[in-house]
Amino acid sequence: MGTVKVTIGVGDPQGRLFEDVEVTVDTGSTFTAVPRELLQRLGVPVERSAQSELADGSVVAVEIGRTVIRLEGQEFPTPVIFGEESEPSLLGVVTLEDALLAVDPVGGRLIPVNVLRL
């Protein structure tokens, strides 16, 4: 499977103002990561810090906030990592699951998932 990229709208915490960002869908990433400068411009506050393990195995401290994301016609709050300028913007699995979406490995796109009810 190749790289899947999508455009998301990153909103202010009230969901009134959005800016589009192209992100790489990363099913190995827990949270969505977008540029710190964008989140600060939109007024997204840092809520907490956490340790994050990178793909190369190194561990770094990250800051996490919560804001509204627009994805595939939906708007909903989700946690976001304040990414640094040198880091890629990523769409993580928490945001994918909140949107009830999954990655289609054959088509290289996002698809709706069925919600299991017992």
C-alpha positions as a printed NumPy array, in Angstrom:
array([[  0.   ,   0.   ,   0.   ],
       [  1.233,   3.486,  -0.827],
       [  0.943,   6.665,   1.147],
       [ -2.561,   7.995,   1.704],
       [ -2.87 ,  11.769,   1.93 ],
       [ -6.037,  13.726,   2.65 ],
       [ -6.907,  17.338,   3.311],
       [ -8.472,  18.129,   6.671],
       [ -9.826,  21.362,   8.057],
       [ -8.221,  22.284,  11.363],
       [-10.525,  24.543,  13.332],
       [-10.412,  26.83 ,  16.277],
       [-11.774,  25.279,  19.491],
       [-15.24 ,  26.743,  18.793],
       [-15.343,  25.329,  15.241],
       [-15.918,  28.726,  13.604],
       [-12.685,  29.206,  11.649],
       [-10.933,  26.433,   9.695],
       [ -7.678,  26.176,   7.765],
       [ -6.988,  23.318,   5.363],
       [ -3.928,  21.124,   5.887],
       [ -2.748,  18.179,   3.805],
       [ -1.934,  15.291,   6.138],
       [ -0.539,  11.792,   5.708],
       [ -2.82 ,   9.115,   7.125],
       [ -0.69 ,   7.262,   9.662],
       [ -2.309,   4.233,  11.304],
       [  0.805,   3.923,  13.476],
       [  0.203,   7.351,  15.004],
       [ -2.214,   7.651,  17.913],
       [ -3.04 ,  11.366,  17.6  ],
       [ -3.279,  13.78 ,  14.7  ],
       [ -0.27 ,  16.112,  14.47 ],
       [ -0.398,  19.517,  12.78 ],
       [  1.914,  22.533,  12.837],
       [  2.246,  24.312,  16.167],
       [  2.114,  27.697,  14.429],
       [ -1.299,  26.857,  12.92 ],
       [ -2.752,  25.688,  16.241],
       [ -1.436,  28.768,  18.026],
       [ -2.877,  31.047,  15.314],
       [ -6.279,  29.361,  15.769],
       [ -6.096,  29.829,  19.55 ],
       [ -5.884,  26.128,  20.461],
       [ -4.56 ,  25.838,  24.026],
       [ -2.071,  23.223,  25.167],
       [ -3.902,  20.94 ,  27.612],
       [ -1.093,  18.575,  28.585],
       [  2.301,  17.153,  27.739],
       [  3.175,  13.52 ,  27.111],
       [  6.042,  11.328,  25.997],
       [  5.818,  10.138,  22.399],
       [  7.823,   7.37 ,  20.756],
       [  8.851,   8.206,  17.201],
       [  9.167,   5.741,  14.327],
       [ 12.946,   5.563,  14.89 ],
       [ 12.413,   4.515,  18.524],
       [ 13.448,   7.804,  20.088],
       [ 11.209,   9.354,  22.729],
       [ 10.302,  13.048,  22.745],
       [  8.024,  15.28 ,  24.785],
       [  4.963,  16.568,  22.906],
       [  2.234,  19.038,  23.743],
       [ -1.386,  18.035,  23.164],
       [ -4.52 ,  20.112,  22.785],
       [ -8.055,  19.492,  21.584],
       [ -9.794,  21.231,  18.703],
       [-12.379,  20.725,  15.999],
       [-11.399,  18.882,  12.825],
       [-13.319,  18.785,   9.545],
       [-12.896,  15.464,   7.741],
       [-14.997,  13.857,   5.009],
       [-17.887,  16.255,   5.607],
       [-17.897,  15.814,   9.392],
       [-16.827,  18.21 ,  12.145],
       [-15.859,  16.883,  15.569],
       [-13.412,  17.556,  18.427],
       [-10.247,  15.489,  18.562],
       [ -6.874,  15.588,  20.327],
       [ -4.034,  17.149,  18.335],
       [ -0.287,  17.219,  18.803],
       [  1.475,  20.555,  18.403],
       [  3.925,  19.52 ,  15.672],
       [  7.2  ,  21.214,  14.932],
       [  7.971,  22.811,  11.56 ],
       [ 10.319,  19.997,  10.518],
       [  7.746,  17.267,  11.29 ],
       [  5.113,  15.965,   8.883],
       [  1.409,  16.601,   9.471],
       [ -0.282,  13.294,  10.311],
       [ -3.827,  11.992,  10.676],
       [ -3.799,   9.556,  13.603],
       [ -6.049,   6.648,  14.508],
       [ -8.006,   8.448,  17.244],
       [ -9.258,  10.978,  14.692],
       [ -9.936,   8.213,  12.15 ],
       [-11.951,   6.246,  14.69 ],
       [-13.86 ,   9.35 ,  15.828],
       [-14.835,   9.914,  12.18 ],
       [-15.82 ,   6.227,  11.775],
       [-13.304,   5.883,   8.951],
       [-10.65 ,   3.352,   8.016],
       [ -7.97 ,   3.102,   5.35 ],
       [ -8.805,   1.06 ,   2.251],
       [ -5.431,  -0.625,   1.57 ],
       [ -6.352,  -1.513,  -2.017],
       [ -7.858,   1.823,  -3.047],
       [ -5.506,   3.964,  -0.96 ],
       [ -8.36 ,   6.068,   0.406],
       [-10.529,   6.523,   3.475],
       [-13.719,   4.466,   3.73 ],
       [-16.597,   4.379,   6.237],
       [-16.529,   1.58 ,   8.795],
       [-19.486,  -0.412,  10.01 ],
       [-20.382,   0.152,  13.633],
       [-20.904,  -3.128,  15.449],
       [-23.878,  -3.234,  17.776],
       [-24.295,  -6.173,  20.098]])
